[in-house]
Amino acid sequence: MKRIAIILFLLIPVVLSAQRRGKLRYNNELSFGIGTTNVFGDIGGTSAEENFFGLRDLDITSTRYSFSFGYRYYFTERISAKGFLMYGNLYGTDKGSKNPNRIDHYKTNMFEGSLQAEFYILPYQLKPPPGYDIMQLRSGYKKSLLRFIPRPYIFVGIGASCYMPKEIVSVSGEVYDNMSTDNGVAIVVPIGIGSKLEFNAITLGAELGGRITTTDFLDAYSNPEFSDSKDIYYSFIVSFAYTLDYSKVFKKWRF
């Protein structure tokens, strides 16, 4: 029974892809990415006025790292859906900000899970993995390895972020009433742009995205006196994706 359930689960994307043109047969990808994170909250910032998504308050010294994993399914040459998981390390400080005598620094761990829709500006040419056709290896395979075609896209999604502040220190050392290291979960709306370069089964991608959230405690601090907006965080990710061939999986499960 367990084996049948697994086969039915794997069969769904294969059946859907078989209904489309042959070039859409191999439309599943696994990806792994590394990148950076930046938070725009109540801590930090040099601008005394509200600004577009906090971009004027970008602080390179507060940039931290992230790791991500994704599964992508192409419905057409221009539309795909992606399941996305990310771990990010968040950091910020009031040093050098408009409030230098307030918060020395904070540190937060964050896990995000989201479902995203991607819309390609140019048709995304889907391709089978290397070795799928011996004739291609003899004729056009080498040429396709040298085909560096950018595929720009935009994306939007919905998800949740689990944030775990692990440290917040004020300049004076005192604990303010609006400081909190309690863990929490917030709804996030990812939105951004990206682009890819194809190398047959391997795809190199770069993605810049912002996350609108429903919490004001990503930075473990909330004070309406300084801001009446929820926290926003950004990620820049460089990813490596591999095209999957489900036909090989079904050969192993053949009765």
Secondary structure in CASP SS format (residue, H / E / C, confidence):
PFRMAT SS
TARGET T0000
AUTHOR 0000-0000-0000
METHOD secondary structure of the structure
MODEL  1
M C 1.00
K H 1.00
R H 1.00
I H 1.00
A H 1.00
I H 1.00
I H 1.00
L H 1.00
F H 1.00
L H 1.00
L H 1.00
I H 1.00
P H 1.00
V H 1.00
V H 1.00
L H 1.00
S H 1.00
A H 1.00
Q C 1.00
R C 1.00
R C 1.00
G H 1.00
K H 1.00
L H 1.00
R C 1.00
Y C 1.00
N C 1.00
N E 1.00
E E 1.00
L E 1.00
S E 1.00
F E 1.00
G E 1.00
I E 1.00
G E 1.00
T E 1.00
T E 1.00
N E 1.00
V E 1.00
F E 1.00
G C 1.00
D C 1.00
I C 1.00
G C 1.00
G C 1.00
T C 1.00
S C 1.00
A C 1.00
E C 1.00
E C 1.00
N C 1.00
F H 1.00
F H 1.00
G H 1.00
L H 1.00
R H 1.00
D H 1.00
L C 1.00
D C 1.00
I H 1.00
T H 1.00
S H 1.00
T C 1.00
R E 1.00
Y E 1.00
S E 1.00
F E 1.00
S E 1.00
F E 1.00
G E 1.00
Y E 1.00
R E 1.00
Y E 1.00
Y E 1.00
F C 1.00
T C 1.00
E C 1.00
R C 1.00
I E 1.00
S E 1.00
A E 1.00
K E 1.00
G E 1.00
F E 1.00
L E 1.00
M E 1.00
Y E 1.00
G E 1.00
N E 1.00
L E 1.00
Y E 1.00
G E 1.00
T C 1.00
D C 1.00
K C 1.00
G C 1.00
S C 1.00
K C 1.00
N C 1.00
P C 1.00
N C 1.00
R C 1.00
I E 1.00
D E 1.00
H E 1.00
Y E 1.00
K E 1.00
T E 1.00
N E 1.00
M E 1.00
F E 1.00
E E 1.00
G E 1.00
S E 1.00
L E 1.00
Q E 1.00
A E 1.00
E E 1.00
F E 1.00
Y E 1.00
I C 1.00
L C 1.00
P C 1.00
Y C 1.00
Q C 1.00
L C 1.00
K C 1.00
P C 1.00
P C 1.00
P C 1.00
G C 1.00
Y C 1.00
D C 1.00
I H 1.00
M H 1.00
Q H 1.00
L H 1.00
R H 1.00
S C 1.00
G C 1.00
Y H 1.00
K H 1.00
K H 1.00
S H 1.00
L H 1.00
L C 1.00
R C 1.00
F C 1.00
I C 1.00
P E 1.00
R C 1.00
P C 1.00
Y E 1.00
I E 1.00
F E 1.00
V E 1.00
G E 1.00
I E 1.00
G E 1.00
A E 1.00
S E 1.00
C E 1.00
Y E 1.00
M E 1.00
P E 1.00
K E 1.00
E E 1.00
I E 1.00
V E 1.00
S E 1.00
V C 1.00
S C 1.00
G C 1.00
E C 1.00
V C 1.00
Y C 1.00
D C 1.00
N C 1.00
M E 1.00
S C 1.00
T C 1.00
D C 1.00
N C 1.00
G E 1.00
V E 1.00
A E 1.00
I E 1.00
V E 1.00
V E 1.00
P E 1.00
I E 1.00
G E 1.00
I E 1.00
G E 1.00
S E 1.00
K E 1.00
L E 1.00
E E 1.00
F E 1.00
N C 1.00
A C 1.00
I E 1.00
T E 1.00
L E 1.00
G E 1.00
A E 1.00
E E 1.00
L E 1.00
G E 1.00
G E 1.00
R E 1.00
I E 1.00
T E 1.00
T C 1.00
T C 1.00
D C 1.00
F C 1.00
L C 1.00
D C 1.00
A C 1.00
Y E 1.00
S C 1.00
N C 1.00
P C 1.00
E C 1.00
F C 1.00
S C 1.00
D C 1.00
S C 1.00
K C 1.00
D C 1.00
I E 1.00
Y E 1.00
Y E 1.00
S E 1.00
F E 1.00
I E 1.00
V E 1.00
S E 1.00
F E 1.00
A E 1.00
Y E 1.00
T E 1.00
L C 1.00
D C 1.00
Y H 1.00
S H 1.00
K H 1.00
V H 1.00
F H 1.00
K H 1.00
K H 1.00
W C 1.00
R C 1.00
F C 1.00
END
